[in-house]
């Protein structure tokens, strides 16, 4: 209020007298306000660079990223600055099914549900992989499809494939990439929906040949595969919704960059204590090296 009255032409001495504030106290307050505004500008400038790299980050992840960049801030301050500068994003929730479970293939039990009922938890990488498919629209109106395989413990995308149709090859090639990268042990649980691609004899025979345990979600329940669903929402929100792909080749280049260089390497995950999947796995490996079992 004092600043407003001062701007309207009221003498500073009269204002200090009327509001029982000393001139010295006023000047101290003014210096502190200027310093705070300057600090906010510095923080806001850094926030701007984060938003450019990660346009869908919310205030929690931005606050964590600022701390990794040696800025002493808390979430409340970041939230205030984002509100004041219109940087908050609005989350859109959509669910589109790519699952065709009307087939004659064998349906396997939900092993993750059974683990949860027994009180068991996922405690290591290459213990459980989860898989799913989503669609991407090209500028021409055509659709292409992304199949992914994630490590449930580290949230890392360990295999993926982009295809022009929902053939079994779409998921087989994603699984093949995951196997070649990770060389998982026998007994690994592979969890998916009960769609025709995952239930096909071609796909399940590969899983059996590698001595993987086959697990499938309940019919029409995407929350049984919540981690993969979460990845797909992030992928759509932070990559697909921000771009328009003119061709399959352009889409593949951009999607590969998002998965390999952004999501796996840099994106902070709250479930990993705000670390990227790559950082999380590296720290696990270093811990195993320094603390022999």
N, C-alpha and C positions, 0 to 999 in steps of 0.2 A: 504494500500500500504506500509506503514511504516513497518508493521509486516512482510510482504513478503520480503522486502529489507533486513531487519534485519536477517531473516532466511537465506538469501543468503550470509551472512558474512560481510555486510557493517557495519562499526563502528557506534554506537549509536550517538556519538558526531557529526560525519560528517553528519549523516542523519538529526539530529535536526537543524544543521546549514543550510543545503541545503533546508530544508522545512520550515525554520524560525519558529520552534517550540522549546520552552524551554524544558530542560530535566525534570523540575518539572511538566510541563503540560503533558508531555508524561507519566510520572509515575502516575499522577492523572487519566488520561484516561485509563491506563492499570488496575489500581485498580478498577475503575468503571466497566470496561468490565468484569473483573473477578467476581465481585459481581453480575453483571447482569447474567453472565453465570451460576453462582451458583444458583441464584434465578430461572432461567429458568429450571435448572435440578430438583429443588424441585417441581416446578409446573408441569413439564413433568412427574415426577414420580407419582404425584397424578392423573394426566390425565390418566396415564396408568392403574391405579386401576379402574377409571371410565369406561374406554373402556372395561376392562375385564367384568365388570358387565353389561354394556350397549354398546355392540360392534357396534351398528348402530347409536349411537348418533352423530349428527352433531356438529359443533363448537359452535353454539348458546346454545344448551342444555348443552354441556360440560362447557361452560363459566358460565352458571347459576348454575350448580351443584358445580363448584369450589367455587362460592360465598357462597353457602349454607354451604360449608366446611371451610369458613372463609379465603379464599384466595382472595387477592385484585388483580383481573385481569380484563381486558376488552376483548371484543370479538375479537378485532384486534390482540391482543397478542396471544390469543388461536388459532386463525386461522393461524397465522404465525408459531406457534410451531407445529400445526398439518400438515401444508404443509411441513415444514422442516423435519418432522419425518414420513412422509407418513402415516398419520392417518386419512386422509379424506376419506370418503366413497362415492361411486358413486351410485346414485339412479337409479334403474331400474323401468320403468313404464310399467306395463302390466295390461290388463283387460281381465278376463275370465268370461263369463256369466254362472251362474247356474240357470238362470231364464227360465222357460217354461211358457210363457203367452198364448200358444195356447190351451185354455181350455174354457169350457162353463160356468164357475163360474162368479158371479157378480163382476164387476170392480168398485171400489169406487173412488171418486174424491180425488185430491191432496190437502189436507187441509193445508199443510205447504206452498204450493204455494199461496193459498188463503190468509193465514195469512200475508205472505210477501207483497202481493199486497195491503192489508189493512194497512200496516205499523206496524203490530203487531210483537212483539218479544217474544221469550221464556225467561221467567224471574224467573223460579223456577224449582226445581227438581220434578219429577213425573208429569210434565205437558205434556211432549212429550217423547215417547219412539220410537226408530228406530230399525229396525230389518233387518238382512241380512243373507245370507248363502255363505260359500266358501268351496273349496275342498282342501284336503291335500293328497299328494302321499306318500304311504308307500314304504319301500325299495323293497318290493316284486312287486311293480308296481300297486297294488290295490289302490283305492281311498277311503278315508273316508271324512266326511263332518261335518263342524262346523256351527251351527246356533247360533247367538248372539242377545241379546236385550240390547241396550244402552240407558241410560238416556241422552237426547239431551242437557240438560243444564250443567250437570257435566261431560259428556263424560264417565261416569262409566259404565262398563259392569255389568248389573244387573241380567242378565240371560244368560245361554249358554248351549249347548248340543252338544255332539260329537256322530255321528252316522255312520253306515256303508252304508246307502243309503239315497236317497232324498225323504223319505216318509214324510207324514204330521206329524207323531210322532216326527220327528227331531225338527220341530219348536214348536210344542205343548209343549214338555218337557222344551225347553228353556223359553217359556212364563210362564210355570208353576213355574219354579225357580224364575223368576222375580217377579211374583205375591206374592209368599210366602216370599220373602225377603223384598219387599217394601210395600205391602198392599196399592196400589195406590188408589186415590179417583176416583169416577165416573167422567166422562168427559175427562179423560186422552186421548190424541191423540196417537194412535198406527199407525206408518208409516212404510211401507214396499214397496218392488217392487210388481208387479202384478202377480208373479209366482203362480203356482197351489197350492203350499203348503200354502201360505198366503191367497189365495182367496178361499180355500176350505171351504165348509159349516162347517166342524168340527172346523176349526180355527176361522172363523168369528163368529160362534155361541158362542164360548168362549168369544170373545171380546164383543159381544152384551150382554151376560149374566152378564158381569162385568161393563156394561154401559160405555165401551170405545168407542171413536170415531174412525172410521176406515178411514185411509188415504193411498193412493197408488201413487207411482211414475208414470210418463208418460211412455209409452211404449218405451223400448230401451234407456232410459235416466238414466244412473247410477248416474249422478250428482244431480238428485232430492233427492238422499239419500247419500249426500256427506260425512256426518259424519261417517256413517257405512262403506262406501267405504274407508275412510281414516283409520279407525280402521283395516280393513282387510289388507290394504297395509302395515300398521305398523306391524301387526301380522305376515304377510309373511316375511317381511324384517328383523324383529328383532328376530323371533323365527323359523319359518318353514325353511327359506333358510339357516339357520345356523346349522340345525340338520338333521339327517337321522333316521327315526323311523322304527324300525324293526317289530313292531307289533302295533295293536290298543291300547293295554294296555299301552305300552311305550309312545305312542303319547298322550294318555289321561293324563298321569301323568305330562308330560312336558308342555302340553297346559294348564292344570289347574294351574300349577305353574306360567306360564307366565301371565295368565289372573288375577288370584287372588292375587299373591304376587308381581308381577313386574308391570304390566300395571295399575291395579287399585290402588295399594299401593305406588308405587315408581316413575313410569315414569312421567317425567315433560311434561306438555302440554302447548304449547305456547298460545293456546286459553284460558287457565286458568291462565294466567300470570305466567307461569312456576311453576305450582303446580300439584301435582298428583290429580286424581279424589277424592280419599279418603280424602286428605288434604283439598281440595276445599269444599267438603261436610261438613267436620268437622268444618271448619271455618264458614260456613253458619249457622250450628246448634248453635255454640257458640254465634254468632251474634244475633240470634233469642232469645237466653236465656238471654243475657245481655241487650238487647234493646227490652223490651216488646212492642208489638204492641197494 
